[in-house]
Amino acid sequence: MLTDGIDSWAPRLPIKRVLVDFSSPNIAKEMHVGHLRSTIIGDTLSRMLEFCQPECLIRRNHIGDWGTQFGMLIQYLFETYPNPDDVNESDIGDLQ
């Protein structure tokens, strides 16, 4: 691709619809530099697929992990902050 140009890598394909899901941070934890890897890979794949001119290219950054960790976070907040007005004073880093 570097020597022959992008046309040699990505011919026009009969792709109708493409969905690229990337990043997917855990909402119960702080973001960190490790999330950049998935974001950069997803963005790169999206741009390469965009060159193939699909009819529909959808990029999604899925905010994931609504499971056990999120339930534990809710329980912690209920126990630690029985008054909902006090929750705004805390930082997500206080949970770790």
Stockholm file with secondary structure:
# STOCKHOLM 1.0

chainA/1-96         MLTDGIDSWAPRLPIKRVLVDFSSPNIAKEMHVGHLRSTIIGDTLSRMLEFCQPECLIRRNHIGDWGTQFGMLIQYLFETYPNPDDVNESDIGDLQ
#=GR chainA/1-96 SS CTTTCHHHHCCCCCCCEEEEEECCCBTTSCCCTHHHHHHHHHHHHHHHHHHTCCSEEEEEECCBCCSHHHHHHHHHHHHHCSSGGGGGGCCGGGGC
#=GC SS_cons        CTTTCHHHHCCCCCCCEEEEEECCCBTTSCCCTHHHHHHHHHHHHHHHHHHTCCSEEEEEECCBCCSHHHHHHHHHHHHHCSSGGGGGGCCGGGGC
//
